[in-house]
Amino acid sequence: MVSVLRRSPLVAACAAFLLVVVVCAIAGNLFAPMDPAAQNPMLGVSGPGNGHLLGTDQLGRDVFSQLIAGARAAVFGPLMVALGCGVIGGLTGLAAAYFGGWRDLLANRFADLVFALPALLVAAVVVGIAGGGYWVTAGLLLVLSIPSEIRLCRSAAMVQVRMPYVDAARTLGLPASRAIFRHVLPNIVPTLVATVLLDFVGALIGFASMSFLGLGVPPGSPDWGSLLAAGQPLIAENPWLATAPAILLILTASSATLLGDWVHERLSNHGGRA
């Protein structure tokens, strides 16, 4: 794996950046140069300098430390949404493809219903009615993201269930669970991994959008979306207040997308197994 990454410097850079983001999300407080909540009203908004790498906000808080602390809220929720979509959507898509019938019909109708809804608008309305909240946003984004996972996994699994090895497993009377998990699932892993990373990107943007509107994390909690919203009116005084979280969102989303494409290509070239 290391040698392969060396031959793909862009992918290696994406993987390294995502690793840094994950480390900051897990143990950001250990790496933040200052207390992200420490205020200095006398300093106020200021540019880089005086020990503040990216300056300070209107309350005199260190912007760089807030970005590190905000990685947890920005990344943890989208990661949970992506993993939830991979498990729920993947299993549903597999079952729909393997069994067909009413299971396939029900999965497709659910996907059609959710796809017909304007996702971000529905998320903003529902979260707003519920009074905001991080986990309310996570649950709603999970429901809105599952249909794409179902469709993609079902399409990949449909190709496999028509293969002779699946007919042979059925003829031999193997349990459906064994046929699905031992034979079909390993052959759709490339699609599953790629879609999980894409779901992460979608959830990352969704969380940031909700936080930008003030409907995500609680007030005062650092998050890249809320930092972007708070820094936008002050961009003339300290451009890093808004541009730094925006850059982090773009880099994280782009890195996850490129890494997902690379993993899908590598796993597909490696080949599945029957």
C-alpha positions as CSV (number, residue, x, y, z in Angstrom):
1,M,0.0,0.0,0.0
2,V,2.8,2.4,0.9
3,S,4.6,1.8,-2.4
4,V,1.4,2.3,-4.3
5,L,0.8,5.6,-2.6
6,R,4.3,6.7,-3.4
7,R,3.5,6.2,-7.1
8,S,0.4,8.4,-6.7
9,P,1.5,11.5,-4.9
10,L,-1.9,13.2,-5.2
11,V,-3.6,10.3,-3.6
12,A,-0.9,10.1,-0.9
13,A,-1.4,13.8,-0.2
14,C,-5.2,13.3,0.1
15,A,-4.7,10.4,2.4
16,A,-2.2,12.3,4.6
17,F,-4.5,15.3,4.8
18,L,-7.5,13.2,5.8
19,L,-5.3,11.5,8.4
20,V,-4.4,14.9,9.9
21,V,-8.1,15.9,10.0
22,V,-9.1,12.6,11.7
23,V,-6.3,13.1,14.3
24,C,-7.5,16.6,15.0
25,A,-11.0,15.3,15.3
26,I,-10.0,12.7,17.8
27,A,-7.4,14.6,19.8
28,G,-7.5,18.2,18.6
29,N,-7.2,19.6,22.1
30,L,-3.7,18.1,22.4
31,F,-2.5,20.0,19.3
32,A,-4.3,23.3,19.6
33,P,-1.7,26.0,20.5
34,M,-4.3,27.9,22.6
35,D,-7.6,27.2,24.4
36,P,-10.1,27.7,21.5
37,A,-12.7,29.0,24.0
38,A,-10.3,31.5,25.7
39,Q,-11.5,35.1,25.0
40,N,-9.6,38.4,24.9
41,P,-12.2,41.1,24.2
42,M,-9.5,43.7,24.4
43,L,-7.8,42.2,21.3
44,G,-10.9,41.7,19.3
45,V,-10.7,40.9,15.6
46,S,-7.0,40.9,14.4
47,G,-5.0,39.5,11.6
48,P,-2.2,37.0,12.0
49,G,0.5,37.9,14.5
50,N,1.2,38.2,18.2
51,G,1.3,34.4,18.5
52,H,-2.0,33.9,16.6
53,L,-1.2,32.1,13.3
54,L,-4.5,33.0,11.7
55,G,-5.5,35.9,13.9
56,T,-8.4,36.2,16.2
57,D,-12.2,36.6,16.0
58,Q,-14.5,39.3,17.4
59,L,-14.1,37.9,20.9
60,G,-10.3,37.6,20.7
61,R,-10.3,33.8,20.3
62,D,-7.5,32.1,18.4
63,V,-8.8,31.2,14.9
64,F,-6.3,28.4,14.3
65,S,-7.2,26.7,17.6
66,Q,-10.9,27.0,16.8
67,L,-10.3,25.3,13.4
68,I,-8.6,22.4,15.1
69,A,-11.3,22.0,17.8
70,G,-14.0,22.4,15.1
71,A,-12.7,19.3,13.2
72,R,-14.5,17.0,15.7
73,A,-18.0,18.4,15.0
74,A,-17.2,18.8,11.3
75,V,-16.0,15.3,10.7
76,F,-17.5,13.0,13.4
77,G,-21.2,13.5,12.4
78,P,-20.6,13.0,8.6
79,L,-18.5,9.9,9.4
80,M,-21.3,8.4,11.4
81,V,-23.8,9.2,8.7
82,A,-21.6,7.6,6.0
83,L,-21.0,4.5,8.0
84,G,-24.7,4.2,8.8
85,C,-25.6,4.6,5.1
86,G,-23.0,1.9,4.3
87,V,-24.5,-0.6,6.7
88,I,-28.2,0.2,6.3
89,G,-28.2,1.1,2.6
90,G,-25.7,-1.6,1.7
91,L,-27.7,-4.4,3.4
92,T,-31.0,-3.1,2.0
93,G,-29.5,-3.0,-1.5
94,L,-28.1,-6.5,-1.2
95,A,-31.4,-7.9,0.0
96,A,-33.4,-6.1,-2.7
97,A,-31.1,-7.5,-5.4
98,Y,-30.8,-11.0,-4.1
99,F,-34.4,-11.7,-3.0
100,G,-36.2,-9.4,-5.5
101,G,-40.0,-9.3,-5.2
102,W,-41.6,-7.1,-2.5
103,R,-38.3,-6.4,-0.9
104,D,-37.0,-4.9,-4.1
105,L,-40.2,-3.0,-4.8
106,L,-40.3,-1.5,-1.3
107,A,-36.6,-0.5,-1.4
108,N,-37.1,1.2,-4.8
109,R,-40.3,3.0,-3.7
110,F,-38.6,4.4,-0.6
111,A,-35.6,5.6,-2.7
112,D,-38.0,7.2,-5.2
113,L,-39.9,9.0,-2.5
114,V,-36.7,10.4,-0.8
115,F,-35.1,11.3,-4.2
116,A,-38.2,13.4,-5.0
117,L,-37.6,15.6,-2.0
118,P,-35.3,18.7,-2.1
119,A,-32.8,17.3,0.4
120,L,-31.3,20.5,1.8
121,L,-34.6,22.3,2.0
122,V,-36.2,19.4,3.8
123,A,-33.3,19.2,6.2
124,A,-33.4,23.0,6.9
125,V,-37.2,22.9,7.6
126,V,-37.2,19.8,9.7
127,V,-34.1,20.7,11.8
128,G,-35.5,24.2,12.2
129,I,-38.9,22.9,13.4
130,A,-37.1,20.5,15.8
131,G,-35.1,23.5,17.2
132,G,-31.8,22.5,15.7
133,G,-29.4,20.0,17.2
134,Y,-26.3,18.1,16.0
135,W,-27.8,14.6,16.3
136,V,-31.1,15.7,14.8
137,T,-29.2,16.8,11.8
138,A,-27.2,13.6,11.7
139,G,-30.4,11.4,11.8
140,L,-32.1,13.4,9.1
141,L,-29.0,13.4,6.8
142,L,-28.8,9.6,7.3
143,V,-32.4,9.1,6.2
144,L,-31.9,11.4,3.2
145,S,-28.6,9.8,2.2
146,I,-29.6,6.1,2.4
147,P,-31.5,5.9,-0.9
148,S,-28.4,6.6,-3.0
149,E,-26.6,3.9,-1.1
150,I,-29.5,1.5,-1.7
151,R,-29.6,2.2,-5.5
152,L,-25.8,1.9,-6.1
153,C,-25.4,-1.2,-4.0
154,R,-28.5,-2.8,-5.5
155,S,-27.2,-2.1,-9.0
156,A,-23.8,-3.6,-8.3
157,A,-25.4,-6.6,-6.6
158,M,-27.8,-7.2,-9.4
159,V,-24.8,-7.9,-11.7
160,Q,-23.5,-10.5,-9.2
161,V,-26.8,-12.3,-8.5
162,R,-27.1,-13.2,-12.2
163,M,-23.7,-14.9,-12.1
164,P,-23.5,-18.7,-12.3
165,Y,-21.9,-19.0,-8.8
166,V,-25.0,-17.5,-7.2
167,D,-27.2,-20.0,-9.1
168,A,-24.9,-22.7,-7.9
169,A,-25.2,-21.6,-4.3
170,R,-29.0,-21.6,-4.6
171,T,-29.0,-25.0,-6.2
172,L,-26.8,-26.4,-3.4
173,G,-29.3,-25.0,-0.9
174,L,-26.9,-22.7,0.8
175,P,-28.5,-20.2,3.3
176,A,-29.3,-16.8,1.8
177,S,-27.1,-15.1,4.4
178,R,-24.1,-17.2,3.4
179,A,-24.6,-16.6,-0.3
180,I,-25.0,-12.9,0.3
181,F,-22.1,-12.3,2.7
182,R,-19.6,-14.9,1.5
183,H,-20.1,-14.5,-2.2
184,V,-22.1,-11.4,-3.3
185,L,-20.8,-8.9,-0.8
186,P,-17.0,-9.3,-1.5
187,N,-17.7,-8.6,-5.1
188,I,-19.4,-5.2,-4.5
189,V,-16.9,-4.0,-1.9
190,P,-15.4,-1.5,-4.4
191,T,-18.7,0.1,-5.0
192,L,-19.6,0.0,-1.3
193,V,-16.4,1.7,-0.2
194,A,-16.6,4.4,-2.9
195,T,-20.2,5.2,-2.0
196,V,-19.4,5.4,1.7
197,L,-16.8,8.0,1.0
198,L,-19.2,9.9,-1.3
199,D,-21.8,9.8,1.5
200,F,-19.2,11.3,3.8
201,V,-18.7,14.2,1.4
202,G,-22.4,14.8,1.1
203,A,-22.9,14.7,4.9
204,L,-19.9,17.0,5.4
205,I,-21.5,19.6,3.2
206,G,-24.9,19.0,4.7
207,F,-23.6,19.5,8.2
208,A,-21.6,22.6,7.2
209,S,-24.8,24.0,5.6
210,M,-26.9,23.4,8.7
211,S,-24.2,25.0,10.9
212,F,-23.9,27.9,8.5
213,L,-27.6,28.5,9.0
214,G,-27.3,28.2,12.8
215,L,-29.1,24.8,12.9
216,G,-26.3,22.4,13.5
217,V,-24.0,22.6,16.5
218,P,-25.1,24.4,19.6
219,P,-24.2,28.1,19.8
220,G,-20.6,28.7,20.9
221,S,-19.4,25.2,19.8
222,P,-16.6,25.3,17.2
223,D,-17.5,23.9,13.8
224,W,-16.3,24.8,10.4
225,G,-19.7,25.7,9.1
226,S,-20.5,28.0,12.0
227,L,-17.0,29.5,11.9
228,L,-17.6,30.3,8.2
229,A,-20.9,32.0,9.0
230,A,-19.4,34.0,11.9
231,G,-16.4,35.1,9.9
232,Q,-18.2,36.2,6.8
233,P,-19.2,39.7,8.1
234,L,-15.7,40.2,9.3
235,I,-13.8,39.1,6.3
236,A,-12.5,42.6,5.6
237,E,-10.9,42.8,9.0
238,N,-9.5,39.2,9.1
239,P,-10.0,37.2,5.9
240,W,-8.9,34.0,7.6
241,L,-12.0,34.0,9.7
242,A,-14.1,32.9,6.7
243,T,-11.6,31.6,4.2
244,A,-9.8,29.1,6.5
245,P,-12.9,27.0,7.3
246,A,-14.0,27.2,3.7
247,I,-10.6,25.9,2.5
248,L,-10.7,23.1,5.0
249,L,-14.2,22.0,3.9
250,I,-13.1,22.1,0.2
251,L,-9.9,20.2,0.8
252,T,-11.6,17.6,3.0
253,A,-14.4,17.0,0.5
254,S,-12.0,16.9,-2.5
255,S,-9.6,14.6,-0.7
256,A,-12.3,12.1,0.3
257,T,-13.7,12.1,-3.3
258,L,-10.3,11.5,-4.9
259,L,-9.4,8.9,-2.4
260,G,-12.8,7.1,-3.0
261,D,-12.1,7.1,-6.7
262,W,-8.7,5.7,-6.2
263,V,-9.8,3.0,-3.8
264,H,-12.6,2.0,-6.1
265,E,-10.2,1.7,-9.0
266,R,-7.7,-0.3,-7.0
267,L,-10.2,-2.7,-5.6
268,S,-11.9,-3.1,-9.0
269,N,-8.6,-3.9,-10.7
270,H,-7.7,-6.3,-8.0
271,G,-10.9,-8.2,-8.8
272,G,-13.6,-9.8,-6.7
273,R,-14.1,-13.4,-5.8
274,A,-16.9,-15.9,-6.2
